[in-house]
Amino acid sequence: MAEFGFTEAQEMFRQEMRRFAKNEIAPGARERHRTLTEIPVEIRRKLGDLGLLGINQPVEYGGQPGNYVSIGIAVEEIAQADFLVGGYITLPTAALMAIGQAPKEVQGEWIPGLISGEKIVVPANTENHCGSDAGAIKSTAVKDGDSYVLNGEKMAICQALNLHAAVVFAKTDPNAGFRGVTAFLLPMDLPGITRFPINYIGWKPQGLGGFAMENVRIPEKYRLSEEGKGFYLAMSQFDFLRVGIGLTALGMAQASLKEAMGYAKQRTAFGRPIASFQGISFKLVEDATLVEAGRLLCYRALSMKNQGLMHTKESAMAKWFCPKIATEVIHNCVLALGHFGYTTDYPLAERLRDVVGLEIGDGTPEIMKTILVREMIGKEFV
Amino acid sequence: MAEFGFTEAQEMFRTMARYFARRELMPGAKERMGLNRYPEDLVKKLAGSGFLGLRIPEKYGGQMSDIVTCGIACEETARASFLSLSNNQATSYTLSLTFYVI
């Protein structure tokens, strides 16, 4: 094994993921994005069969040993074929970080379905009035006998329209700020839950939306954190999800660069391929350089997570940097193809539309930089 | 050892290099800006601490370290230069040239 590189096993895993993405995920991807409001269960099952949804999970529930760098490799490769499928891998992984805290009974109830791809469970934090200010959520959970009664509304939740359960964050002490936040597993078939869609400009199969909770009663066993400790759980999920978003964006950028380089070698102007004009070629290789820098940030963060080290700083760097440069890279690729780049005949313009959303979810660039100021300059300067 | 990180030995080398740079390279760095050569005592100190033998086989008295370790040597000596606005950047550059030639 080498420092600053992948193990041989990981390189082999990458080849396998590349083949899988090309043969199983790429066909029909753009059609799915036009027509579906879900990631079909057949695709989720394929991810499950490959073990991608259960890396690092107990073998008794269908999980397999592995590490977070490998998950990153899967995300990066599959995102080149369909960014939502690549990104999807991170959602159950993050949910499992929370469900792993539940009593055995609840784990046995939910983890096997999550790992196989049958069930969808994602974290639900954001509300209508607050996203960045995650400690300001208004959803409440009131203890009543051996259950909790939840009220409130969540929005901008991935797969909201298709969820089987959500890792939901609510205040058990509404006056305590972020120290009043507690995590619960919320099965979505309980009475009192109403879902609603949110119309993103792209991302259709993400089934984006929200749900209202009106006197939803859940048994105490579904509480996933100690009362008032949910915020820390949310943050550790974010530290992982943010790297996943970085690698998703970089996957999209790499697919775009591949297309643009291919095009630039074929297309001629003034009697030669446009790849021989430095106005085109320099931009493409500069962009490839930025992508490579972003990859190092992401894999470094995942490698630190593997070792159980704090990686809030590294994740925040990856989350602001990667989607931003991916947006710029894809923009450049659109322009390299000229008129064709902006048509629906090529996937580039759609990708440009879609990648912008990655800059927003799970923490805006501004919030990432606020985290970095706190980590690197001092909390008194935040 | 972790992928995408430094080995324990590399981290120890970095600590040593940083300490060396702070103790030996930073003092007088600004004054050395006026010289057009390396002061001999400085070169001897670099040699004495093993910086010049990082890519030299052990049979010639070197240590034959890996290239990442050489990168650490460059980065840490240049750090002293940056802090003191000195010509230690040249020290780091010369080190990298040494690595290259060898």
Chai-1 contact restraints between the chains, C-beta under 6 A:
chainA,res_idxA,chainB,res_idxB,connection_type,confidence,min_distance_angstrom,max_distance_angstrom,comment,restraint_id
A,E3,B,T7,contact,1.0,0.0,6.0,A-B,restraint_1
A,E3,B,V68,contact,1.0,0.0,6.0,A-B,restraint_2
A,F4,B,F4,contact,1.0,0.0,6.0,A-B,restraint_3
A,Y299,B,F4,contact,1.0,0.0,6.0,A-B,restraint_4
A,R300,B,F4,contact,1.0,0.0,6.0,A-B,restraint_5
A,S303,B,A2,contact,1.0,0.0,6.0,A-B,restraint_6
A,S303,B,E3,contact,1.0,0.0,6.0,A-B,restraint_7
A,S303,B,F4,contact,1.0,0.0,6.0,A-B,restraint_8
A,S303,B,G5,contact,1.0,0.0,6.0,A-B,restraint_9
A,Q307,B,A2,contact,1.0,0.0,6.0,A-B,restraint_10
